[in-house]
Amino acid sequence: MIGLVFSLAPLSAGDKGNVELPKDFHSWNHVKSMVIFDKTSPFYGFHHVYVNDKGLKAMKKAEPYPDGTVFVAPFYDLVMEEGSYNQGPLVQTVIMKKNKKFAVTDGWAYEAYKAGDPIPQVGTPEAAVEACHNCHAGQEKTDFIFSKNMNE
Ligand code: HEC
């Protein structure tokens, strides 16, 4: 991918942002994967969506997500090799954590991290409104989550 999905002014080192990057999400529940071929799209490349156990239960029952639900989506470059499309290096990781204190974004804390960079890219609930939530807001019927579990 050519850059970040969202270009925001980076914060300082040590800032915790809206959500810290979970370290163990690769062993969580895989929800879906997607490849976007359009190089002009900010979502160009491979991505996977993971959810923790708390969120998976609600997703299966199509209920609103409880506080503590976390969705993580790492984005990777797309590499064409010997006739196949392969997942390339990590570009960035986006996170949504359900937390009713984040009222300005309807109860979701949004954050994004560039590959190898511990500095959060969104930083505050207010910054997340324009950078993230305005687009997710259309998914109100599914508690602002786009993904549906594809592994049934
Ligand atoms: C232009 C629209 C748009 C913006 C802006 C946007 N997203 Fe998303 N987001 C999507 C779409 C579409 C999906 C579903 C991708 C899929 O189906 O694999 C998604 C999926 C996600 C997911 C997986 C859970 C879900 O809803 O499926 C997370 C986590 C996420 N986005 C976080 C963020 C964060 C953090 C930001 C801001 C830094 C952000 N998004 C900004 C459109 C957007």
Backbone and ligand atoms as CSV (ligand in chain L), in Angstrom:
chain,resi,resn,atom,element,x,y,z
A,1,MET,N,N,0.877,-1.194,0.000
A,1,MET,CA,C,0.000,0.000,0.000
A,1,MET,C,C,0.898,1.223,0.000
A,2,ILE,N,N,0.405,2.273,-0.517
A,2,ILE,CA,C,1.229,3.478,-0.705
A,2,ILE,C,C,1.196,4.347,0.541
A,3,GLY,N,N,1.055,4.316,1.482
A,3,GLY,CA,C,0.853,5.242,2.572
A,3,GLY,C,C,-0.228,4.773,3.486
A,4,LEU,N,N,-0.532,5.569,4.403
A,4,LEU,CA,C,-1.532,5.196,5.397
A,4,LEU,C,C,-2.926,5.379,4.850
A,5,VAL,N,N,-3.839,4.642,5.380
A,5,VAL,CA,C,-5.240,4.856,5.048
A,5,VAL,C,C,-5.639,6.257,5.484
A,6,PHE,N,N,-5.111,6.694,6.574
A,6,PHE,CA,C,-5.534,7.979,7.139
A,6,PHE,C,C,-4.296,8.781,7.423
A,7,SER,N,N,-4.171,9.945,6.819
A,7,SER,CA,C,-2.989,10.730,7.142
A,7,SER,C,C,-3.345,11.776,8.169
A,8,LEU,N,N,-2.927,11.518,9.366
A,8,LEU,CA,C,-3.181,12.427,10.478
A,8,LEU,C,C,-1.834,12.877,11.014
A,9,ALA,N,N,-1.821,13.996,11.727
A,9,ALA,CA,C,-0.574,14.443,12.336
A,9,ALA,C,C,-0.167,13.428,13.394
A,10,PRO,N,N,1.033,12.852,13.312
A,10,PRO,CA,C,1.441,11.869,14.316
A,10,PRO,C,C,1.576,12.495,15.702
A,11,LEU,N,N,1.324,11.702,16.714
A,11,LEU,CA,C,1.472,12.173,18.094
A,11,LEU,C,C,2.902,11.941,18.543
A,12,SER,N,N,3.156,12.202,19.816
A,12,SER,CA,C,4.521,12.013,20.317
A,12,SER,C,C,4.707,10.599,20.841
A,13,ALA,N,N,5.969,10.198,20.940
A,13,ALA,CA,C,6.295,8.898,21.516
A,13,ALA,C,C,5.771,8.875,22.945
A,14,GLY,N,N,5.241,7.751,23.382
A,14,GLY,CA,C,4.746,7.651,24.757
A,14,GLY,C,C,3.260,7.903,24.863
A,15,ASP,N,N,2.663,8.534,23.847
A,15,ASP,CA,C,1.216,8.728,23.841
A,15,ASP,C,C,0.526,7.381,23.741
A,16,LYS,N,N,-0.526,7.202,24.522
A,16,LYS,CA,C,-1.210,5.907,24.508
A,16,LYS,C,C,-2.311,5.843,23.449
A,17,GLY,N,N,-2.763,6.988,22.980
A,17,GLY,CA,C,-3.817,6.985,21.975
A,17,GLY,C,C,-5.134,6.484,22.541
A,18,ASN,N,N,-6.064,6.132,21.656
A,18,ASN,CA,C,-7.382,5.662,22.094
A,18,ASN,C,C,-7.349,4.197,22.533
A,19,VAL,N,N,-6.539,3.395,21.874
A,19,VAL,CA,C,-6.402,1.973,22.206
A,19,VAL,C,C,-4.962,1.565,21.941
A,20,GLU,N,N,-4.388,0.764,22.839
A,20,GLU,CA,C,-3.055,0.216,22.567
A,20,GLU,C,C,-3.178,-0.935,21.571
A,21,LEU,N,N,-2.094,-1.204,20.864
A,21,LEU,CA,C,-2.095,-2.293,19.887
A,21,LEU,C,C,-2.033,-3.637,20.623
A,22,PRO,N,N,-3.057,-4.489,20.487
A,22,PRO,CA,C,-2.968,-5.789,21.164
A,22,PRO,C,C,-1.841,-6.625,20.552
A,23,LYS,N,N,-1.099,-7.346,21.389
A,23,LYS,CA,C,0.084,-8.052,20.883
A,23,LYS,C,C,-0.260,-9.436,20.327
A,24,ASP,N,N,-1.356,-10.007,20.822
A,24,ASP,CA,C,-1.606,-11.422,20.562
A,24,ASP,C,C,-2.754,-11.668,19.584
A,25,PHE,N,N,-3.152,-10.648,18.823
A,25,PHE,CA,C,-4.400,-10.793,18.059
A,25,PHE,C,C,-4.333,-11.829,16.939
A,26,HIS,N,N,-3.120,-12.207,16.506
A,26,HIS,CA,C,-3.034,-13.210,15.439
A,26,HIS,C,C,-3.603,-14.562,15.878
A,27,SER,N,N,-3.689,-14.775,17.183
A,27,SER,CA,C,-4.269,-16.040,17.647
A,27,SER,C,C,-5.738,-15.868,18.047
A,28,TRP,N,N,-6.323,-14.708,17.750
A,28,TRP,CA,C,-7.755,-14.514,18.021
A,28,TRP,C,C,-8.572,-15.178,16.920
A,29,ASN,N,N,-9.865,-14.889,16.920
A,29,ASN,CA,C,-10.761,-15.468,15.912
A,29,ASN,C,C,-10.642,-14.707,14.594
A,30,HIS,N,N,-10.359,-15.441,13.534
A,30,HIS,CA,C,-10.302,-14.829,12.208
A,30,HIS,C,C,-11.728,-14.656,11.692
A,31,VAL,N,N,-12.081,-13.447,11.292
A,31,VAL,CA,C,-13.432,-13.153,10.813
A,31,VAL,C,C,-13.486,-13.231,9.293
A,32,LYS,N,N,-12.533,-12.586,8.624
A,32,LYS,CA,C,-12.524,-12.565,7.155
A,32,LYS,C,C,-11.212,-11.997,6.651
A,33,SER,N,N,-10.979,-12.177,5.344
A,33,SER,CA,C,-9.833,-11.551,4.677
A,33,SER,C,C,-10.333,-10.926,3.388
A,34,MET,N,N,-9.597,-9.951,2.901
A,34,MET,CA,C,-10.015,-9.287,1.667
A,34,MET,C,C,-8.789,-8.756,0.941
A,35,VAL,N,N,-8.862,-8.761,-0.402
A,35,VAL,CA,C,-7.806,-8.150,-1.219
A,35,VAL,C,C,-8.453,-7.034,-2.026
A,36,ILE,N,N,-7.826,-5.877,-2.010
A,36,ILE,CA,C,-8.316,-4.755,-2.821
A,36,ILE,C,C,-7.234,-4.410,-3.844
A,37,PHE,N,N,-7.601,-4.533,-5.122
A,37,PHE,CA,C,-6.625,-4.386,-6.202
A,37,PHE,C,C,-6.439,-2.933,-6.652
A,38,ASP,N,N,-7.398,-2.096,-6.361
A,38,ASP,CA,C,-7.362,-0.700,-6.834
A,38,ASP,C,C,-6.260,0.075,-6.100
A,39,LYS,N,N,-5.194,0.393,-6.864
A,39,LYS,CA,C,-4.042,1.052,-6.228
A,39,LYS,C,C,-4.351,2.457,-5.753
A,40,THR,N,N,-5.430,3.046,-6.265
A,40,THR,CA,C,-5.755,4.404,-5.820
A,40,THR,C,C,-6.548,4.362,-4.504
A,41,SER,N,N,-6.989,3.158,-4.096
A,41,SER,CA,C,-7.766,3.057,-2.858
A,41,SER,C,C,-6.841,3.114,-1.645
A,42,PRO,N,N,-7.249,3.815,-0.614
A,42,PRO,CA,C,-6.451,3.815,0.619
A,42,PRO,C,C,-6.438,2.438,1.272
A,43,PHE,N,N,-7.318,1.539,0.824
A,43,PHE,CA,C,-7.378,0.191,1.391
A,43,PHE,C,C,-6.688,-0.837,0.502
A,44,TYR,N,N,-5.874,-0.368,-0.470
A,44,TYR,CA,C,-5.179,-1.255,-1.400
A,44,TYR,C,C,-4.403,-2.346,-0.654
A,45,GLY,N,N,-4.464,-3.565,-1.157
A,45,GLY,CA,C,-3.662,-4.658,-0.606
A,45,GLY,C,C,-4.499,-5.710,0.097
A,46,PHE,N,N,-3.809,-6.497,0.893
A,46,PHE,CA,C,-4.434,-7.565,1.679
A,46,PHE,C,C,-4.838,-7.018,3.036
A,47,HIS,N,N,-5.964,-7.483,3.570
A,47,HIS,CA,C,-6.172,-7.291,5.010
A,47,HIS,C,C,-6.964,-8.460,5.587
A,48,HIS,N,N,-6.779,-8.660,6.864
A,48,HIS,CA,C,-7.510,-9.688,7.605
A,48,HIS,C,C,-8.228,-8.983,8.751
A,49,VAL,N,N,-9.343,-9.558,9.186
A,49,VAL,CA,C,-10.058,-8.999,10.341
A,49,VAL,C,C,-10.115,-10.067,11.431
A,50,TYR,N,N,-9.725,-9.700,12.637
A,50,TYR,CA,C,-9.766,-10.583,13.802
A,50,TYR,C,C,-10.671,-9.972,14.875
A,51,VAL,N,N,-11.309,-10.858,15.672
A,51,VAL,CA,C,-12.113,-10.387,16.807
A,51,VAL,C,C,-11.785,-11.256,18.022
A,52,ASN,N,N,-11.859,-10.661,19.215
A,52,ASN,CA,C,-11.617,-11.457,20.429
A,52,ASN,C,C,-12.864,-12.289,20.766
A,53,ASP,N,N,-12.750,-13.170,21.762
A,53,ASP,CA,C,-13.844,-14.102,22.068
A,53,ASP,C,C,-15.135,-13.385,22.456
A,54,LYS,N,N,-14.976,-12.308,23.231
A,54,LYS,CA,C,-16.138,-11.527,23.660
A,54,LYS,C,C,-16.954,-11.049,22.460
A,55,GLY,N,N,-16.235,-10.523,21.469
A,55,GLY,CA,C,-16.900,-9.991,20.276
A,55,GLY,C,C,-17.480,-11.089,19.404
A,56,LEU,N,N,-16.799,-12.228,19.324
A,56,LEU,CA,C,-17.276,-13.311,18.450
A,56,LEU,C,C,-18.650,-13.803,18.887
A,57,LYS,N,N,-18.840,-13.904,20.205
A,57,LYS,CA,C,-20.140,-14.362,20.719
A,57,LYS,C,C,-21.263,-13.460,20.226
A,58,ALA,N,N,-21.048,-12.143,20.350
A,58,ALA,CA,C,-22.072,-11.180,19.939
A,58,ALA,C,C,-22.255,-11.209,18.423
A,59,MET,N,N,-21.157,-11.385,17.694
A,59,MET,CA,C,-21.239,-11.422,16.231
A,59,MET,C,C,-22.096,-12.607,15.785
A,60,LYS,N,N,-21.900,-13.754,16.415
A,60,LYS,CA,C,-22.663,-14.951,16.045
A,60,LYS,C,C,-24.145,-14.796,16.338
A,61,LYS,N,N,-24.446,-14.075,17.418
A,61,LYS,CA,C,-25.857,-13.881,17.777
A,61,LYS,C,C,-26.434,-12.625,17.143
A,62,ALA,N,N,-25.611,-11.886,16.385
A,62,ALA,CA,C,-26.015,-10.611,15.782
A,62,ALA,C,C,-26.573,-9.651,16.828
A,63,GLU,N,N,-25.874,-9.603,17.962
A,63,GLU,CA,C,-26.267,-8.684,19.040
A,63,GLU,C,C,-25.296,-7.514,19.084
A,64,PRO,N,N,-25.681,-6.405,19.751
A,64,PRO,CA,C,-24.715,-5.314,19.927
A,64,PRO,C,C,-23.489,-5.824,20.689
A,65,TYR,N,N,-22.338,-5.279,20.392
A,65,TYR,CA,C,-21.097,-5.785,20.996
A,65,TYR,C,C,-20.935,-5.268,22.420
A,66,PRO,N,N,-20.533,-6.144,23.376
A,66,PRO,CA,C,-20.333,-5.702,24.763
A,66,PRO,C,C,-19.020,-4.919,24.911
A,67,ASP,N,N,-18.927,-4.099,25.949
A,67,ASP,CA,C,-17.677,-3.407,26.256
A,67,ASP,C,C,-16.560,-4.443,26.372
A,68,GLY,N,N,-15.405,-4.116,25.833
A,68,GLY,CA,C,-14.282,-5.050,25.870
A,68,GLY,C,C,-14.127,-5.816,24.559
A,69,THR,N,N,-15.122,-5.731,23.675
A,69,THR,CA,C,-14.968,-6.316,22.329
A,69,THR,C,C,-13.833,-5.593,21.616
A,70,VAL,N,N,-12.969,-6.330,20.935
A,70,VAL,CA,C,-11.906,-5.696,20.140
A,70,VAL,C,C,-11.860,-6.324,18.747
A,71,PHE,N,N,-11.864,-5.474,17.731
A,71,PHE,CA,C,-11.603,-5.884,16.352
A,71,PHE,C,C,-10.240,-5.336,15.943
A,72,VAL,N,N,-9.453,-6.144,15.266
A,72,VAL,CA,C,-8.143,-5.694,14.772
A,72,VAL,C,C,-8.038,-6.067,13.295
A,73,ALA,N,N,-7.557,-5.142,12.480
A,73,ALA,CA,C,-7.386,-5.428,11.051
A,73,ALA,C,C,-6.001,-4.969,10.590
A,74,PRO,N,N,-5.062,-5.936,10.395
A,74,PRO,CA,C,-3.762,-5.579,9.832
A,74,PRO,C,C,-3.859,-5.497,8.301
A,75,PHE,N,N,-3.210,-4.478,7.733
A,75,PHE,CA,C,-3.179,-4.269,6.273
A,75,PHE,C,C,-1.779,-4.566,5.762
A,76,TYR,N,N,-1.708,-5.322,4.661
A,76,TYR,CA,C,-0.422,-5.727,4.080
A,76,TYR,C,C,-0.348,-5.283,2.626
A,77,ASP,N,N,0.873,-5.136,2.152
A,77,ASP,CA,C,1.084,-4.873,0.735
A,77,ASP,C,C,0.681,-6.114,-0.069
A,78,LEU,N,N,0.498,-5.930,-1.369
A,78,LEU,CA,C,0.105,-7.020,-2.257
A,78,LEU,C,C,1.254,-7.252,-3.229
A,79,VAL,N,N,1.756,-8.492,-3.289
A,79,VAL,CA,C,2.923,-8.784,-4.118
A,79,VAL,C,C,2.561,-9.865,-5.121
A,80,MET,N,N,2.823,-9.580,-6.408
A,80,MET,CA,C,2.529,-10.553,-7.472
A,80,MET,C,C,3.804,-11.337,-7.751
A,81,GLU,N,N,3.763,-12.655,-7.549
A,81,GLU,CA,C,4.944,-13.492,-7.772
A,81,GLU,C,C,4.545,-14.787,-8.451
A,82,GLU,N,N,5.183,-15.082,-9.574
A,82,GLU,CA,C,4.956,-16.344,-10.284
A,82,GLU,C,C,3.476,-16.670,-10.413
A,83,GLY,N,N,2.718,-15.687,-10.862
A,83,GLY,CA,C,1.308,-15.940,-11.155
A,83,GLY,C,C,0.385,-16.002,-9.954
A,84,SER,N,N,0.896,-15.670,-8.783
A,84,SER,CA,C,-0.023,-15.667,-7.637
A,84,SER,C,C,0.103,-14.362,-6.857
A,85,TYR,N,N,-0.983,-13.991,-6.230
A,85,TYR,CA,C,-0.978,-12.802,-5.383
A,85,TYR,C,C,-0.610,-13.212,-3.973
A,86,ASN,N,N,0.367,-12.565,-3.417
A,86,ASN,CA,C,0.834,-12.907,-2.068
A,86,ASN,C,C,0.728,-11.716,-1.129
A,87,GLN,N,N,0.576,-12.043,0.125
A,87,GLN,CA,C,0.574,-11.016,1.161
A,87,GLN,C,C,1.995,-10.489,1.323
A,88,GLY,N,N,2.178,-9.193,1.194
A,88,GLY,CA,C,3.490,-8.576,1.353
A,88,GLY,C,C,3.704,-8.084,2.770
A,89,PRO,N,N,4.633,-7.151,2.947
A,89,PRO,CA,C,4.927,-6.649,4.294
A,89,PRO,C,C,3.754,-5.872,4.917
A,90,LEU,N,N,3.706,-5.899,6.229
A,90,LEU,CA,C,2.690,-5.148,6.979
A,90,LEU,C,C,2.833,-3.654,6.705
A,91,VAL,N,N,1.706,-2.992,6.500
A,91,VAL,CA,C,1.709,-1.538,6.287
A,91,VAL,C,C,1.183,-0.815,7.533
A,92,GLN,N,N,0.045,-1.243,8.003
A,92,GLN,CA,C,-0.540,-0.610,9.181
A,92,GLN,C,C,-1.577,-1.529,9.802
A,93,THR,N,N,-1.966,-1.209,11.029
A,93,THR,CA,C,-2.963,-2.008,11.748
A,93,THR,C,C,-4.008,-1.064,12.331
A,94,VAL,N,N,-5.283,-1.370,12.100
A,94,VAL,CA,C,-6.353,-0.548,12.677
A,94,VAL,C,C,-7.115,-1.354,13.724
A,95,ILE,N,N,-7.617,-0.655,14.727
A,95,ILE,CA,C,-8.259,-1.301,15.874
A,95,ILE,C,C,-9.545,-0.572,16.234
A,96,MET,N,N,-10.543,-1.350,16.657
A,96,MET,CA,C,-11.752,-0.776,17.263
A,96,MET,C,C,-12.014,-1.528,18.560
A,97,LYS,N,N,-12.148,-0.788,19.658
A,97,LYS,CA,C,-12.454,-1.415,20.955
A,97,LYS,C,C,-13.745,-0.810,21.496
A,98,LYS,N,N,-14.687,-1.676,21.857
A,98,LYS,CA,C,-15.957,-1.184,22.389
A,98,LYS,C,C,-15.746,-0.662,23.799
A,99,ASN,N,N,-16.135,0.605,24.008
A,99,ASN,CA,C,-15.965,1.259,25.300
A,99,ASN,C,C,-16.988,2.385,25.350
A,100,LYS,N,N,-18.011,2.195,26.169
A,100,LYS,CA,C,-19.120,3.152,26.114
A,100,LYS,C,C,-18.732,4.574,26.513
A,101,LYS,N,N,-17.539,4.720,27.118
A,101,LYS,CA,C,-17.079,6.076,27.471
A,101,LYS,C,C,-16.779,6.914,26.217
A,102,PHE,N,N,-16.544,6.264,25.098
A,102,PHE,CA,C,-16.234,6.992,23.861
A,102,PHE,C,C,-17.545,7.371,23.152
A,103,ALA,N,N,-18.296,8.266,23.834
A,103,ALA,CA,C,-19.640,8.599,23.354
A,103,ALA,C,C,-19.611,9.317,22.006
A,104,VAL,N,N,-18.576,10.097,21.782
A,104,VAL,CA,C,-18.513,10.913,20.570
A,104,VAL,C,C,-18.407,10.040,19.309
A,105,THR,N,N,-17.938,8.797,19.478
A,105,THR,CA,C,-17.881,7.849,18.363
A,105,THR,C,C,-18.785,6.637,18.660
A,106,ASP,N,N,-19.930,6.905,19.274
A,106,ASP,CA,C,-20.964,5.890,19.525
A,106,ASP,C,C,-20.458,4.647,20.257
A,107,GLY,N,N,-19.514,4.843,21.192
A,107,GLY,CA,C,-19.095,3.728,22.046
A,107,GLY,C,C,-17.958,2.886,21.498
A,108,TRP,N,N,-17.274,3.361,20.457
A,108,TRP,CA,C,-16.111,2.636,19.933
A,108,TRP,C,C,-14.870,3.519,20.030
A,109,ALA,N,N,-13.766,2.945,20.524
A,109,ALA,CA,C,-12.468,3.627,20.515
A,109,ALA,C,C,-11.723,3.156,19.271
A,110,TYR,N,N,-11.309,4.086,18.430
A,110,TYR,CA,C,-10.609,3.760,17.172
A,110,TYR,C,C,-9.134,4.140,17.306
A,111,GLU,N,N,-8.252,3.292,16.785
A,111,GLU,CA,C,-6.829,3.656,16.741
A,111,GLU,C,C,-6.166,2.976,15.546
A,112,ALA,N,N,-5.043,3.540,15.110
A,112,ALA,CA,C,-4.276,2.975,13.985
A,112,ALA,C,C,-2.786,3.112,14.279
A,113,TYR,N,N,-2.020,2.087,13.873
A,113,TYR,CA,C,-0.563,2.102,14.054
A,113,TYR,C,C,0.109,1.750,12.737
A,114,LYS,N,N,1.124,2.542,12.343
A,114,LYS,CA,C,1.936,2.202,11.178
A,114,LYS,C,C,2.836,1.029,11.554
A,115,ALA,N,N,3.207,0.224,10.571
A,115,ALA,CA,C,4.066,-0.941,10.841
A,115,ALA,C,C,5.347,-0.501,11.534
A,116,GLY,N,N,5.678,-1.142,12.624
A,116,GLY,CA,C,6.932,-0.893,13.325
A,116,GLY,C,C,6.998,0.432,14.067
A,117,ASP,N,N,5.877,1.118,14.182
A,117,ASP,CA,C,5.874,2.436,14.828
A,117,ASP,C,C,4.905,2.407,16.015
A,118,PRO,N,N,5.407,2.583,17.242
A,118,PRO,CA,C,4.531,2.487,18.416
A,118,PRO,C,C,3.663,3.730,18.648
A,119,ILE,N,N,3.861,4.770,17.837
A,119,ILE,CA,C,3.105,6.013,18.063
A,119,ILE,C,C,1.706,5.900,17.450
A,120,PRO,N,N,0.652,6.098,18.277
A,120,PRO,CA,C,-0.705,5.993,17.734
A,120,PRO,C,C,-0.989,7.099,16.712
A,121,GLN,N,N,-1.726,6.766,15.666
A,121,GLN,CA,C,-1.959,7.709,14.573
A,121,GLN,C,C,-3.233,8.530,14.740
A,122,VAL,N,N,-4.180,8.043,15.532
A,122,VAL,CA,C,-5.444,8.791,15.679
A,122,VAL,C,C,-5.366,9.664,16.928
A,123,GLY,N,N,-5.174,9.043,18.077
A,123,GLY,CA,C,-4.824,9.789,19.284
A,123,GLY,C,C,-5.953,10.179,20.200
A,124,THR,N,N,-6.994,10.823,19.687
A,124,THR,CA,C,-8.064,11.309,20.562
A,124,THR,C,C,-9.422,10.875,19.998
A,125,PRO,N,N,-10.436,10.801,20.868
A,125,PRO,CA,C,-11.778,10.451,20.377
A,125,PRO,C,C,-12.260,11.435,19.308
A,126,GLU,N,N,-11.932,12.702,19.487
A,126,GLU,CA,C,-12.389,13.730,18.533
A,126,GLU,C,C,-11.770,13.505,17.151
A,127,ALA,N,N,-10.478,13.159,17.133
A,127,ALA,CA,C,-9.814,12.925,15.835
A,127,ALA,C,C,-10.414,11.719,15.128
A,128,ALA,N,N,-10.923,10.764,15.922
A,128,ALA,CA,C,-11.479,9.537,15.336
A,128,ALA,C,C,-12.813,9.774,14.638
A,129,VAL,N,N,-13.474,10.874,14.961
A,129,VAL,CA,C,-14.782,11.128,14.342
A,129,VAL,C,C,-14.615,11.231,12.837
A,130,GLU,N,N,-13.743,12.116,12.403
A,130,GLU,CA,C,-13.564,12.329,10.965
A,130,GLU,C,C,-12.725,11.222,10.330
A,131,ALA,N,N,-11.651,10.816,11.022
A,131,ALA,CA,C,-10.726,9.846,10.426
A,131,ALA,C,C,-11.357,8.464,10.282
A,132,CYS,N,N,-12.252,8.115,11.176
A,132,CYS,CA,C,-12.752,6.735,11.203
A,132,CYS,C,C,-14.278,6.655,11.261
A,133,HIS,N,N,-14.849,7.274,12.259
A,133,HIS,CA,C,-16.245,6.960,12.576
A,133,HIS,C,C,-17.245,7.446,11.535
A,134,ASN,N,N,-16.975,8.560,10.889
A,134,ASN,CA,C,-17.931,9.053,9.886
A,134,ASN,C,C,-18.202,8.000,8.817
A,135,CYS,N,N,-17.215,7.215,8.490
A,135,CYS,CA,C,-17.394,6.161,7.492
A,135,CYS,C,C,-18.091,4.942,8.109
A,136,HIS,N,N,-17.717,4.556,9.307
A,136,HIS,CA,C,-18.352,3.410,9.982
A,136,HIS,C,C,-19.783,3.731,10.417
A,137,ALA,N,N,-20.116,5.014,10.528
A,137,ALA,CA,C,-21.428,5.426,11.049
A,137,ALA,C,C,-22.578,4.864,10.224
A,138,GLY,N,N,-22.342,4.620,8.936
A,138,GLY,CA,C,-23.380,4.050,8.075
A,138,GLY,C,C,-23.772,2.628,8.479
A,139,GLN,N,N,-22.952,1.969,9.296
A,139,GLN,CA,C,-23.205,0.576,9.702
A,139,GLN,C,C,-23.914,0.507,11.053
A,140,GLU,N,N,-24.740,1.488,11.331
A,140,GLU,CA,C,-25.375,1.565,12.649
A,140,GLU,C,C,-26.149,0.279,12.996
A,141,LYS,N,N,-26.768,-0.327,11.995
A,141,LYS,CA,C,-27.590,-1.524,12.254
A,141,LYS,C,C,-26.762,-2.701,12.756
A,142,THR,N,N,-25.467,-2.733,12.433
A,142,THR,CA,C,-24.612,-3.826,12.926
A,142,THR,C,C,-23.605,-3.277,13.941
A,143,ASP,N,N,-24.061,-2.291,14.732
A,143,ASP,CA,C,-23.239,-1.699,15.786
A,143,ASP,C,C,-21.923,-1.137,15.221
A,144,PHE,N,N,-21.987,-0.555,14.034
A,144,PHE,CA,C,-20.878,0.190,13.398
A,144,PHE,C,C,-19.748,-0.712,12.879
A,145,ILE,N,N,-20.023,-2.018,12.830
A,145,ILE,CA,C,-19.041,-2.980,12.313
A,145,ILE,C,C,-19.458,-3.419,10.902
A,146,PHE,N,N,-18.508,-3.382,9.968
A,146,PHE,CA,C,-18.779,-3.815,8.595
A,146,PHE,C,C,-18.760,-5.331,8.466
A,147,SER,N,N,-17.762,-5.973,9.078
A,147,SER,CA,C,-17.494,-7.386,8.808
A,147,SER,C,C,-18.574,-8.302,9.348
A,148,LYS,N,N,-18.814,-9.343,8.558
A,148,LYS,CA,C,-19.668,-10.431,9.021
A,148,LYS,C,C,-18.793,-11.670,9.064
A,149,ASN,N,N,-19.098,-12.570,9.972
A,149,ASN,CA,C,-18.269,-13.764,10.098
A,149,ASN,C,C,-18.421,-14.642,8.850
A,150,MET,N,N,-17.309,-14.881,8.139
A,150,MET,CA,C,-17.340,-15.649,6.891
A,150,MET,C,C,-16.954,-17.102,7.135
A,151,ASN,N,N,-16.670,-17.475,8.372
A,151,ASN,CA,C,-16.119,-18.801,8.645
A,151,ASN,C,C,-17.158,-19.783,9.178
A,152,GLU,N,N,-18.381,-19.606,8.778
A,152,GLU,CA,C,-19.435,-20.528,9.239
A,152,GLU,C,C,-19.656,-21.600,8.193
L,1,HEC,C1,C,-13.877,5.278,3.976
L,1,HEC,C2,C,-14.462,4.390,4.945
L,1,HEC,C3,C,-13.672,3.958,6.172
L,1,HEC,C4,C,-12.902,4.713,7.008
L,1,HEC,C5,C,-12.575,6.194,6.901
L,1,HEC,C6,C,-12.432,3.818,8.045
L,1,HEC,N1,N,-12.920,2.555,7.842
L,1,HEC,FE1,FE,-12.610,0.934,9.025
L,1,HEC,N2,N,-13.567,-0.232,7.684
L,1,HEC,C7,C,-14.173,0.197,6.513
L,1,HEC,C8,C,-14.696,-0.952,5.799
L,1,HEC,C9,C,-15.442,-0.921,4.463
L,1,HEC,C10,C,-14.377,-2.087,6.565
L,1,HEC,C11,C,-14.680,-3.550,6.237
L,1,HEC,C12,C,-13.478,-4.207,5.581
L,1,HEC,C13,C,-13.790,-5.644,5.205
L,1,HEC,O1,O,-14.950,-5.949,4.877
L,1,HEC,O2,O,-12.860,-6.478,5.226
L,1,HEC,C14,C,-13.693,-1.583,7.762
L,1,HEC,C15,C,-13.269,-2.403,8.788
L,1,HEC,C16,C,-12.647,-1.965,9.930
L,1,HEC,C17,C,-12.311,-2.804,11.060
L,1,HEC,C18,C,-12.735,-4.265,11.237
L,1,HEC,C19,C,-14.152,-4.274,11.879
L,1,HEC,C20,C,-15.255,-3.963,10.869
L,1,HEC,O3,O,-15.938,-2.916,10.992
L,1,HEC,O4,O,-15.428,-4.759,9.934
L,1,HEC,C21,C,-11.640,-2.015,11.960
L,1,HEC,C22,C,-11.057,-2.451,13.289
L,1,HEC,C23,C,-11.565,-0.679,11.388
L,1,HEC,N3,N,-12.189,-0.676,10.159
L,1,HEC,C24,C,-10.955,0.398,12.004
L,1,HEC,C25,C,-10.895,1.669,11.446
L,1,HEC,C26,C,-10.136,2.774,12.035
L,1,HEC,C27,C,-9.321,2.702,13.314
L,1,HEC,C28,C,-10.326,3.836,11.216
L,1,HEC,C29,C,-9.716,5.212,11.350
L,1,HEC,C30,C,-8.275,5.299,11.575
L,1,HEC,C31,C,-11.201,3.400,10.117
L,1,HEC,N4,N,-11.507,2.081,10.296
L,1,HEC,C32,C,-11.617,4.221,9.079
L,1,HEC,C33,C,-14.307,1.495,6.110
L,1,HEC,C34,C,-13.668,2.583,6.693
